[in-house]
Amino acid sequence: MDMSNLNTTHHFDVIIVGSGGAGLSLALSLPDHFNIAVLAKSTLTDASTFYAQGGVAAVLDETDSIEQHIDDTMIAGAQLCEIEAVKQTVEGGKPSVDFLLKHGVQFTLDEQEQLHLTREGGHSQRRIIHAADATGRAISTTLVERAQEKQNITIFENYIAIDLITSYKLGLKDQGNRVLGLYALDEKTEQVHTFLAPSTALACGGAMKAYLYTSNPDIATGDGIAMAYRAGCRVANMEFNQFHPTCLYHPQARSFLITEAMRGEGAYLRLPDGERFMLRFDERAELAPRDIVARAIDYEIKRLGIRHVWLDITHKPAEFVKEHFPTLYARLLELGIDITTEMIPVVPAAHYTCGGVMVDENSQTDIEGLYAIGETSYTGLHGANRMASNSLLECFVYGMSAAKHIESQFNTDYVSPDVPTWDDSQVMNPDEDVVILQNWDELRQTMWNYVGIVRTTKRLERALHRIEMLKQEINEYYHDYQVSKNLIELRNLVLVSEMIVRCAMERKESRGLHFTLDYPELADELRKTVLIPPSFKVETPLVNAESQI
């Protein structure tokens, strides 16, 4: 059910920010009598899920086991994964697949009409179910169709959340810090709406648009992480940003990802002279975890002064390549590259946010009634490095878990307190949008140059200095002028960028995705890096804070 009316205050049972795999798995797992709002800041399918090429990791084959999947995840995460979160996610593999099949997702089948399993980096077994090389598209379009069919789900497209509304923000200290809803900008009418509900879920994806080069869609501006932090939620492990090793190097497709499944099916990484260089970095070669492959490519690019390396699958039969990678084959052919006979120019690009808003096993944050799911959250699953295709699995496992918890906590007698509508009577229309564009470019250049694949303390200090100046300027602009989508996103990105830098400065070791030349060795202590906001309250559900920055 679509929504288009002039009311600026809306009442629901559950508000879900984000229309990717995490948000829609929650929406479709809640009971039909729940009145649900789904806010998408662009179109419903404009989410990271839609662009996922690989698949969903799940133990389905009799030669595989839960224990092996857990071990692989712990190894890929440099032992920093939280074991209970890993167990919960891996054990949720089969139920997640059943959930997707029930809703009609069409996965690729093998010759025996069973789900075809492929293998990706870090996995010791074939356990990736997929829909050819466009799994995300199949999942996203199917779940969107199911959501649109549900009468209890109201969809708001082109609505960007601005900030959460909490009891503490309204001065209602007697009932603890609980979420009451949020303010969101209708981009089409430029009107700010108030959304109220006893439960709100942030499923807005990650923050990799903080970097100049990224595989992510434009929506990945860290909105959920920033909003939750400002409201009083702890955030963890923001230093671990995954750079996908193989993003197409092409002027017409800067953000086009080359699926890891291609390396899983035997593609080689080569230098301009044809050398298979990954064998010099790791015995697993092209199937090493993403952090190792990305660092190796980055090292060779800088060592040789080249713009990219090559991904080569030309040694495989042409029909094999076309059958396994039809979407990729067609898209690259449009760009003048025949992958059956030509190598693909590739570079690393910012791809996945491993840290996020701290949650428990039910996806609940430090604020009562507020949930974070998917890339917005920190569950403990990924540790220092996300293993391929575990992220979609996490979306479904924790989406379903959140649904059960929301249902169990639902109070039919809940009455929303009076909440003021958005007041922009004291602000001006922005007259210099060039300021936003300039700050956006400067922020992303700073993050790419100083907080990238290889870091140093001096680079991080320089980055923090620039980010703090940008943050002050952006916040002044935010308070003086009417909000716009670009301004909201920039405000969130500069805060999340600061979190990334502060977490990186706190970690005095090289582990997983965080590699610093000043501390190249592993530390003896295993610990997560926790950022505690000024408004954090000890009476909140999660109270085991480990450190404060």
Backbone torsions as a table, in degrees:
resi	resn	phi	psi	omega
1	MET	NA	126.1	179.3
2	ASP	-93.8	153.9	-176.2
3	MET	-122.6	130.7	174.4
4	SER	-154.3	92.3	177.0
5	ASN	-142.5	176.1	-172.9
6	LEU	-91.8	-7.3	179.3
7	ASN	-65.3	136.0	-179.6
8	THR	-101.6	-2.9	174.8
9	THR	-122.1	127.8	-175.2
10	HIS	-126.9	136.6	179.4
11	HIS	-111.9	130.2	179.4
12	PHE	-139.5	169.4	171.9
13	ASP	-83.1	-37.6	-179.3
14	VAL	-140.8	134.4	172.9
15	ILE	-111.0	128.5	178.4
16	ILE	-119.3	121.4	178.9
17	VAL	-98.5	107.1	-178.7
18	GLY	122.8	138.9	-176.1
19	SER	-122.1	27.3	175.1
20	GLY	-87.7	-162.0	-177.5
21	GLY	-60.5	-37.5	-178.6
22	ALA	-68.1	-51.0	-177.1
23	GLY	-65.5	-42.5	-177.0
24	LEU	-76.1	-29.6	175.5
25	SER	-66.3	-35.4	174.5
26	LEU	-66.3	-49.5	-177.0
27	ALA	-58.5	-41.7	-176.4
28	LEU	-80.8	-11.4	178.5
29	SER	-95.2	-12.3	178.5
30	LEU	-78.7	152.9	179.8
31	PRO	-60.9	153.7	-176.5
32	ASP	-66.2	-20.3	-178.6
33	HIS	-84.3	-3.1	176.7
34	PHE	-80.0	135.4	176.6
35	ASN	-91.7	111.4	-167.1
36	ILE	-118.3	136.1	172.0
37	ALA	-108.8	132.6	173.3
38	VAL	-117.0	119.2	180.0
39	LEU	-103.4	124.3	175.8
40	ALA	-118.0	127.4	-175.2
41	LYS	-81.1	-3.6	170.5
42	SER	-136.4	-139.9	172.9
43	THR	-77.7	164.9	-175.4
44	LEU	-61.7	-35.2	-177.4
45	THR	-89.9	-1.9	179.1
46	ASP	-82.5	74.8	-179.0
47	ALA	-143.2	160.3	-177.3
48	SER	-59.4	-32.9	178.7
49	THR	-54.3	-44.0	-175.8
50	PHE	-58.6	-33.2	-173.8
51	TYR	-92.3	-2.2	-179.7
52	ALA	-67.9	122.9	-178.1
53	GLN	-94.0	-31.0	-171.3
54	GLY	-68.3	-92.8	-178.9
55	GLY	173.5	-158.1	-178.6
56	VAL	-118.6	123.9	179.1
57	ALA	-80.8	127.3	178.8
58	ALA	-157.8	142.2	178.3
59	VAL	-81.3	106.1	-178.1
60	LEU	-126.5	-20.5	-176.0
61	ASP	-92.3	144.7	-177.4
62	GLU	-67.5	-20.0	177.3
63	THR	-82.1	-9.9	179.7
64	ASP	-98.8	172.4	177.8
65	SER	-154.5	157.3	175.4
66	ILE	-56.6	-41.7	-177.4
67	GLU	-62.8	-40.1	179.1
68	GLN	-65.9	-41.3	179.4
69	HIS	-64.7	-40.3	177.0
70	ILE	-62.2	-47.2	-179.4
71	ASP	-61.0	-44.6	179.7
72	ASP	-60.4	-41.7	-179.8
73	THR	-65.3	-43.5	179.5
74	MET	-63.5	-39.9	179.7
75	ILE	-66.8	-47.1	179.8
76	ALA	-61.6	-35.5	-179.7
77	GLY	-84.1	13.0	178.2
78	ALA	54.7	36.8	176.3
79	GLN	64.8	11.1	179.9
80	LEU	-93.8	-2.8	176.7
81	CYS	-66.5	148.0	176.2
82	GLU	-89.5	119.3	-166.7
83	ILE	-58.9	-37.9	-179.0
84	GLU	-65.8	-37.7	177.4
85	ALA	-67.8	-38.8	178.7
86	VAL	-63.8	-46.4	179.3
87	LYS	-59.5	-47.8	-178.5
88	GLN	-58.6	-42.6	-177.2
89	THR	-70.1	-48.6	-177.2
90	VAL	-64.6	-42.9	179.0
91	GLU	-66.7	-20.0	177.8
92	GLY	-86.3	5.8	-177.9
93	GLY	-60.6	-54.9	-178.4
94	LYS	-62.5	-48.3	176.8
95	PRO	-58.7	-34.1	179.1
96	SER	-67.4	-43.5	177.8
97	VAL	-62.6	-42.3	177.8
98	ASP	-60.8	-40.3	177.8
99	PHE	-59.6	-45.2	-178.3
100	LEU	-68.5	-41.5	178.7
101	LEU	-65.4	-38.5	178.9
102	LYS	-60.4	-35.4	-178.9
103	HIS	-88.0	-0.2	169.7
104	GLY	99.5	14.9	177.4
105	VAL	-67.3	129.9	-177.5
106	GLN	-96.4	101.9	178.5
107	PHE	-91.7	159.4	178.1
108	THR	-69.2	136.3	179.7
109	LEU	-108.6	156.5	177.2
110	ASP	-90.9	-171.6	-176.6
111	GLU	-64.4	-23.4	178.6
112	GLN	-92.6	11.3	179.9
113	GLU	65.1	24.8	173.1
114	GLN	-101.6	162.8	178.7
115	LEU	-58.7	125.8	178.8
116	HIS	-76.2	133.0	-178.9
117	LEU	-111.7	129.8	174.3
118	THR	-113.9	176.5	-176.1
119	ARG	-124.9	145.0	178.4
120	GLU	-133.1	172.4	-175.4
121	GLY	-54.9	134.4	178.5
122	GLY	90.9	-17.9	-179.3
123	HIS	-89.6	134.1	179.6
124	SER	-86.5	-10.0	-178.0
125	GLN	-135.1	162.5	168.4
126	ARG	-76.5	112.6	-179.1
127	ARG	-146.7	19.8	-178.1
128	ILE	-102.9	110.2	172.8
129	ILE	-81.9	145.9	-172.1
130	HIS	-154.1	164.8	172.2
131	ALA	-115.1	87.7	-172.2
132	ALA	50.6	-125.8	178.1
133	ASP	-113.7	26.5	179.8
134	ALA	-137.3	49.4	-176.1
135	THR	-60.6	-44.1	-178.6
136	GLY	-60.2	-41.2	178.7
137	ARG	-61.0	-43.9	-179.3
138	ALA	-63.8	-44.2	-179.7
139	ILE	-67.5	-48.8	-175.7
140	SER	-61.6	-49.9	-177.5
141	THR	-64.5	-36.3	179.7
142	THR	-68.4	-47.0	-179.2
143	LEU	-66.5	-35.6	176.3
144	VAL	-62.3	-43.8	178.3
145	GLU	-60.0	-43.3	-179.9
146	ARG	-64.4	-41.4	-179.7
147	ALA	-64.8	-39.3	-179.8
148	GLN	-67.6	-23.9	178.9
149	GLU	-79.2	-18.7	-174.1
150	LYS	-83.4	127.5	-179.2
151	GLN	-72.9	-20.8	-177.3
152	ASN	-90.4	0.1	179.8
153	ILE	-109.6	118.3	177.1
154	THR	-102.5	128.8	-173.1
155	ILE	-106.4	130.9	177.2
156	PHE	-119.1	100.5	177.8
157	GLU	-87.1	150.4	179.8
158	ASN	61.2	37.0	172.5
159	TYR	-114.3	122.2	179.2
160	ILE	-109.8	123.4	179.5
161	ALA	-65.4	138.4	-179.0
162	ILE	-100.9	-54.3	-179.1
163	ASP	-159.6	155.6	177.1
164	LEU	-80.0	150.4	173.0
165	ILE	-107.1	124.8	-179.6
166	THR	-127.3	163.1	179.7
167	SER	-63.4	-35.9	179.7
168	TYR	-67.3	-37.7	178.6
169	LYS	-63.3	-30.2	179.7
170	LEU	-89.8	1.7	179.3
171	GLY	80.5	15.2	-179.3
172	LEU	-92.4	76.1	-172.2
173	LYS	-76.8	-19.0	-171.0
174	ASP	-72.7	-19.4	-176.3
175	GLN	-107.0	15.1	-179.0
176	GLY	77.7	172.4	-178.4
177	ASN	-86.4	103.1	178.3
178	ARG	-126.0	153.7	-179.8
179	VAL	-81.2	140.9	179.7
180	LEU	-113.9	-16.8	-178.9
181	GLY	151.3	-148.0	-178.0
182	LEU	-162.7	164.6	170.6
183	TYR	-101.4	141.6	179.7
184	ALA	-142.4	143.3	180.0
185	LEU	-93.0	124.2	170.6
186	ASP	-80.2	107.1	-172.7
187	GLU	-64.4	-29.7	-176.8
188	LYS	-71.8	-41.9	-177.7
189	THR	-98.3	-10.1	-176.5
190	GLU	61.0	28.8	178.1
191	GLN	-104.1	141.5	176.7
192	VAL	-94.3	125.4	-179.5
193	HIS	-105.8	154.1	176.0
194	THR	-107.0	125.7	177.7
195	PHE	-114.7	125.8	-177.0
196	LEU	-122.0	137.6	179.2
197	ALA	-167.8	154.0	176.2
198	PRO	-71.0	-20.1	179.8
199	SER	-132.3	134.9	176.7
200	THR	-131.8	136.5	179.3
201	ALA	-121.4	130.3	176.6
202	LEU	-98.4	112.6	179.6
203	ALA	-133.2	53.5	-169.6
204	CYS	-99.1	11.1	178.2
205	GLY	82.5	-165.6	-174.0
206	GLY	-98.5	-154.4	-170.5
207	ALA	-133.8	28.2	-172.6
208	MET	-78.0	-1.0	169.2
209	LYS	-72.9	-2.7	172.3
210	ALA	-66.2	-18.0	-177.4
211	TYR	-103.8	151.1	-177.2
212	LEU	-62.9	-42.7	179.7
213	TYR	-114.1	123.1	-176.7
214	THR	-149.6	152.5	174.9
215	SER	-87.0	-6.9	-171.7
216	ASN	-79.3	153.2	172.0
217	PRO	-69.6	168.4	-174.4
218	ASP	-65.2	-15.1	-177.4
219	ILE	-74.9	-13.0	-170.7
220	ALA	-82.4	67.4	-175.8
221	THR	-111.9	22.3	173.1
222	GLY	68.4	24.9	-174.1
223	ASP	-59.2	-48.4	-177.2
224	GLY	-65.0	-40.5	-179.7
225	ILE	-64.6	-45.0	-178.7
226	ALA	-66.5	-44.5	-179.6
227	MET	-62.4	-43.6	-179.1
228	ALA	-64.5	-41.6	179.7
229	TYR	-63.6	-44.8	179.4
230	ARG	-62.8	-29.2	-178.8
231	ALA	-82.0	-14.0	177.5
232	GLY	120.5	15.2	179.0
233	CYS	-94.1	143.9	174.4
234	ARG	-75.8	149.9	179.7
235	VAL	-127.1	142.0	-175.1
236	ALA	-132.4	150.2	168.1
237	ASN	56.9	39.9	-179.8
238	MET	-74.2	-9.2	178.2
239	GLU	-73.3	-16.6	-175.5
240	PHE	-93.0	91.3	179.5
241	ASN	-110.8	121.2	-176.2
242	GLN	-85.1	128.3	173.8
243	PHE	-101.6	116.6	178.5
244	HIS	-67.2	131.9	-174.5
245	PRO	-65.3	-29.8	-168.6
246	THR	-126.8	87.6	170.6
247	CYS	-106.9	137.9	-176.7
248	LEU	-59.9	130.6	174.5
249	TYR	-94.5	100.1	-176.2
250	HIS	-159.5	133.4	-176.0
251	PRO	-62.9	-23.5	-178.4
252	GLN	-95.2	-3.1	-176.8
253	ALA	-150.5	63.9	-173.4
254	ARG	-65.0	-27.2	-175.1
255	SER	-108.9	26.4	-177.6
256	PHE	-92.8	119.3	-175.6
257	LEU	-85.7	139.6	172.9
258	ILE	-102.4	111.0	-170.4
259	THR	-53.0	143.3	176.6
260	GLU	-65.3	-23.8	179.0
261	ALA	-59.9	-23.8	177.5
262	MET	-65.0	-42.4	175.1
263	ARG	-69.3	-32.5	176.6
264	GLY	-63.1	-28.2	179.5
265	GLU	-97.4	13.0	169.4
266	GLY	110.6	8.4	178.4
267	ALA	-70.9	146.4	-179.9
268	TYR	-108.0	149.0	170.2
269	LEU	-96.2	131.1	-175.6
270	ARG	-132.3	153.7	171.1
271	LEU	-86.0	171.1	179.7
272	PRO	-55.9	-28.8	179.2
273	ASP	-85.2	2.6	177.4
274	GLY	95.5	-4.6	-177.9
275	GLU	-66.3	135.9	170.7
276	ARG	-83.7	91.2	-168.2
277	PHE	-78.9	-20.6	-175.4
278	MET	-62.0	-25.4	179.0
279	LEU	-63.8	-21.3	178.1
280	ARG	-80.0	-14.8	-174.3
281	PHE	-107.1	-30.0	-175.9
282	ASP	-159.9	139.0	-178.2
283	GLU	-65.2	-20.0	177.3
284	ARG	-81.3	-5.3	176.8
285	ALA	52.7	-127.3	-176.2
286	GLU	-66.7	-14.2	179.7
287	LEU	-97.3	12.6	173.6
288	ALA	-68.0	159.2	177.4
289	PRO	-57.0	157.5	-171.8
290	ARG	-58.9	-36.7	-177.8
291	ASP	-63.0	-39.5	-179.3
292	ILE	-68.4	-44.2	-179.6
293	VAL	-65.9	-43.4	-179.5
294	ALA	-63.6	-42.4	179.0
295	ARG	-65.2	-38.2	179.7
296	ALA	-64.3	-44.4	178.4
297	ILE	-63.7	-45.7	179.0
298	ASP	-58.7	-42.3	179.7
299	TYR	-62.4	-47.2	-177.7
300	GLU	-67.4	-37.5	177.7
301	ILE	-62.0	-44.1	-179.1
302	LYS	-73.4	-38.2	-178.9
303	ARG	-64.1	-42.2	-175.3
304	LEU	-95.0	-9.8	-178.3
305	GLY	67.0	38.1	-179.9
306	ILE	-107.7	164.7	-176.9
307	ARG	-90.1	-20.7	-176.7
308	HIS	-164.0	169.1	169.2
309	VAL	-112.1	-174.8	-176.4
310	TRP	-119.6	141.6	172.2
311	LEU	-109.4	125.8	-168.8
312	ASP	-124.1	117.6	174.2
313	ILE	-124.7	19.0	-176.7
314	THR	-69.6	-15.4	179.4
315	HIS	-78.9	-8.6	176.0
316	LYS	-89.4	152.2	178.3
317	PRO	-58.3	141.6	-177.1
318	ALA	-56.8	-41.4	-178.9
319	GLU	-66.3	-35.6	176.3
320	PHE	-60.5	-46.9	-178.3
321	VAL	-63.5	-46.3	-178.7
322	LYS	-64.8	-36.6	-179.0
323	GLU	-70.9	-41.7	-176.3
324	HIS	-82.0	-28.2	-175.2
325	PHE	-132.0	58.4	-175.7
326	PRO	-64.4	-41.4	-179.6
327	THR	-66.1	-46.4	179.8
328	LEU	-62.7	-44.4	-179.8
329	TYR	-59.8	-46.1	-177.6
330	ALA	-67.1	-43.5	-178.1
331	ARG	-64.6	-45.1	-178.5
332	LEU	-70.1	-30.4	176.3
333	LEU	-63.6	-37.0	176.1
334	GLU	-61.1	-30.4	-178.8
335	LEU	-92.9	7.0	175.6
336	GLY	89.5	16.4	-179.5
337	ILE	-119.7	117.8	175.1
338	ASP	-95.8	102.6	-171.6
339	ILE	-70.7	-9.7	175.7
340	THR	-78.9	-19.3	-178.5
341	THR	-128.2	-11.4	-175.7
342	GLU	-127.4	146.5	175.3
343	MET	-78.1	157.4	-174.8
344	ILE	-105.6	125.5	175.6
345	PRO	-73.1	126.6	-175.9
346	VAL	-135.8	152.2	174.3
347	VAL	-139.4	157.8	172.7
348	PRO	-70.1	153.2	176.4
349	ALA	-148.9	146.5	179.1
350	ALA	-57.0	131.4	-167.1
351	HIS	-131.6	-40.0	-170.7
352	TYR	-150.3	137.7	177.8
353	THR	-94.4	107.6	-177.2
354	CYS	-78.5	-26.7	176.9
355	GLY	-87.9	-174.6	179.3
356	GLY	160.4	-160.2	-178.1
357	VAL	-74.8	127.0	-178.1
358	MET	-67.3	131.5	179.7
359	VAL	-135.4	165.1	174.5
360	ASP	-95.8	-167.0	-176.1
361	GLU	-67.7	-13.2	178.3
362	ASN	-102.4	9.7	-178.5
363	SER	72.5	12.9	-180.0
364	GLN	-84.0	138.9	-179.3
365	THR	-89.6	-167.8	177.2
366	ASP	-70.0	-15.9	-178.5
367	ILE	-103.1	128.3	-177.6
368	GLU	-59.4	132.0	178.7
369	GLY	84.5	-5.4	-179.7
370	LEU	-104.8	127.4	-178.3
371	TYR	-119.6	151.3	174.1
372	ALA	-132.6	132.9	-173.7
373	ILE	-135.3	148.4	176.0
374	GLY	75.4	-144.9	-173.2
375	GLU	-67.0	-19.1	176.0
376	THR	-68.2	-25.1	-170.9
377	SER	-99.1	160.0	166.1
378	TYR	-114.8	105.2	178.6
379	THR	-94.4	-22.4	-172.4
380	GLY	102.9	-3.4	-176.5
381	LEU	-66.5	-45.6	-167.1
382	HIS	-85.7	-22.5	-178.6
383	GLY	61.0	-131.4	-176.4
384	ALA	-89.7	-1.6	-179.7
385	ASN	-167.4	128.1	178.9
386	ARG	-77.7	130.0	173.1
387	MET	-81.1	142.0	-175.4
388	ALA	-50.7	136.1	173.3
389	SER	68.8	6.7	171.3
390	ASN	-79.2	-21.3	-173.1
391	SER	-71.5	-43.7	176.6
392	LEU	-62.7	-39.8	177.7
393	LEU	-58.2	-44.6	179.5
394	GLU	-58.7	-39.9	179.3
395	CYS	-56.2	-47.2	-175.0
396	PHE	-74.6	-42.2	-179.3
397	VAL	-60.9	-48.4	-175.9
398	TYR	-81.2	-24.6	173.0
399	GLY	-63.8	-44.6	178.7
400	MET	-69.2	-36.4	178.5
401	SER	-64.8	-43.1	178.5
402	ALA	-62.4	-39.3	-179.7
403	ALA	-60.1	-44.4	179.2
404	LYS	-62.8	-40.8	-178.0
405	HIS	-69.5	-42.4	178.2
406	ILE	-60.5	-42.3	178.9
407	GLU	-63.5	-41.3	-177.8
408	SER	-69.0	-27.0	-177.2
409	GLN	-95.4	-2.3	-172.2
410	PHE	-68.0	132.6	-179.1
411	ASN	-116.2	112.1	-177.4
412	THR	-66.4	-18.5	-180.0
413	ASP	-91.4	4.5	-177.0
414	TYR	-61.5	132.5	176.4
415	VAL	-125.9	122.8	-179.5
416	SER	-69.5	134.9	175.6
417	PRO	-69.0	166.8	177.0
418	ASP	-67.1	128.0	-179.0
419	VAL	-122.5	128.4	179.4
420	PRO	-66.6	144.3	174.8
421	THR	-75.4	167.0	-177.3
422	TRP	-63.6	130.6	-178.4
423	ASP	-112.5	111.0	176.7
424	ASP	-118.5	25.9	-176.3
425	SER	-71.0	-19.7	-175.9
426	GLN	-102.4	5.9	-177.1
427	VAL	-109.8	165.2	-177.4
428	MET	-107.8	160.1	170.3
429	ASN	-70.6	134.3	-179.4
430	PRO	-65.2	133.9	-178.6
431	ASP	-112.2	-3.3	-179.2
432	GLU	-139.4	74.9	178.1
433	ASP	-64.8	-15.8	177.4
434	VAL	-60.9	-26.3	177.9
435	VAL	-62.8	-43.0	179.3
436	ILE	-63.8	-46.4	-179.9
437	LEU	-61.1	-44.2	-179.5
438	GLN	-63.3	-45.9	-179.2
439	ASN	-66.6	-36.9	177.4
440	TRP	-59.7	-49.4	-179.0
441	ASP	-64.3	-42.7	-178.3
442	GLU	-65.1	-41.1	179.5
443	LEU	-61.5	-48.8	-175.7
444	ARG	-69.5	-34.3	174.8
445	GLN	-65.4	-42.6	179.5
446	THR	-61.7	-45.3	-179.6
447	MET	-64.7	-41.5	-178.6
448	TRP	-66.5	-42.8	-174.8
449	ASN	-77.4	-32.7	-171.6
450	TYR	-112.7	-19.8	-173.5
451	VAL	-128.3	40.1	-174.1
452	GLY	-92.4	-141.9	-174.4
453	ILE	-67.8	-39.4	177.7
454	VAL	-118.3	130.0	-173.4
455	ARG	-122.9	161.1	170.1
456	THR	-138.2	161.9	179.2
457	THR	-61.4	-41.5	-179.4
458	LYS	-64.1	-40.8	178.7
459	ARG	-62.1	-42.3	-179.8
460	LEU	-65.7	-39.4	178.8
461	GLU	-64.1	-41.4	177.8
462	ARG	-63.9	-41.8	179.5
463	ALA	-61.9	-45.8	-178.5
464	LEU	-61.7	-41.0	179.6
465	HIS	-59.7	-46.3	-179.3
466	ARG	-68.5	-40.2	-178.5
467	ILE	-65.7	-39.1	179.1
468	GLU	-62.5	-39.8	177.6
469	MET	-66.8	-42.6	178.5
470	LEU	-63.8	-41.6	-179.0
471	LYS	-60.4	-43.7	179.3
472	GLN	-63.0	-44.2	-179.0
473	GLU	-65.5	-42.0	-179.1
474	ILE	-67.5	-41.6	179.4
475	ASN	-64.9	-37.1	176.4
476	GLU	-63.8	-42.5	179.3
477	TYR	-63.5	-40.6	-179.1
478	TYR	-62.1	-39.8	-176.7
479	HIS	-80.2	-19.8	-175.9
480	ASP	-96.7	-22.0	-172.3
481	TYR	-123.9	161.7	176.5
482	GLN	-64.3	146.6	-176.5
483	VAL	-75.8	149.9	173.6
484	SER	-139.0	166.2	179.8
485	LYS	-58.2	-45.6	-178.6
486	ASN	-62.5	-39.6	-179.5
487	LEU	-69.3	-42.9	178.5
488	ILE	-59.8	-46.4	-179.3
489	GLU	-65.1	-42.2	180.0
490	LEU	-64.5	-40.6	177.2
491	ARG	-59.6	-41.6	179.0
492	ASN	-70.3	-42.6	-177.4
493	LEU	-64.0	-38.8	-178.3
494	VAL	-68.9	-34.6	176.7
495	LEU	-68.5	-44.9	-179.8
496	VAL	-66.6	-35.9	176.4
497	SER	-62.3	-41.0	176.3
498	GLU	-61.3	-41.0	177.6
499	MET	-60.4	-44.1	-179.5
500	ILE	-59.3	-46.7	-178.2
501	VAL	-66.2	-45.1	-178.1
502	ARG	-64.5	-39.7	176.4
503	CYS	-64.8	-41.8	179.9
504	ALA	-63.4	-38.2	179.4
505	MET	-69.2	-28.8	-178.9
506	GLU	-76.7	-26.2	-176.3
507	ARG	-88.1	109.1	-177.0
508	LYS	-96.3	55.9	178.7
509	GLU	-165.4	169.0	169.8
510	SER	-109.6	117.7	-178.7
511	ARG	-144.7	128.5	176.9
512	GLY	56.8	-123.5	-175.0
513	LEU	-77.7	-13.9	179.0
514	HIS	-96.6	106.7	-179.9
515	PHE	-122.2	119.5	179.8
516	THR	-124.8	133.2	-179.1
517	LEU	-66.0	-22.4	-179.1
518	ASP	-79.9	-23.5	178.6
519	TYR	-135.8	73.0	-172.3
520	PRO	-74.2	-13.6	-175.9
521	GLU	-97.9	163.0	173.9
522	LEU	-75.2	141.3	172.6
523	ALA	-80.1	157.4	179.8
524	ASP	-71.8	-33.6	-175.1
525	GLU	-87.3	134.3	173.1
526	LEU	-94.7	116.6	-178.5
527	ARG	-151.1	148.4	172.7
528	LYS	-90.8	156.2	178.6
529	THR	-98.3	117.3	-173.8
530	VAL	-113.2	127.2	174.2
531	LEU	-100.5	125.4	-177.6
532	ILE	-110.2	116.6	-178.0
533	PRO	-71.6	157.2	-180.0
534	PRO	-56.8	-29.8	-175.6
535	SER	-92.3	10.9	178.6
536	PHE	-66.0	136.3	-178.5
537	LYS	-120.1	136.8	-174.5
538	VAL	-70.1	-17.8	-178.5
539	GLU	-83.8	9.3	-179.5
540	THR	-79.4	165.7	-173.0
541	PRO	-57.3	-38.4	-179.6
542	LEU	-103.9	116.8	-173.5
543	VAL	-123.2	9.1	-176.3
544	ASN	-91.6	55.3	178.7
545	ALA	-63.2	136.0	-175.9
546	GLU	-103.3	-32.4	-179.8
547	SER	-155.6	160.7	-179.5
548	GLN	-129.7	138.0	178.6
549	ILE	-122.9	NA	NA
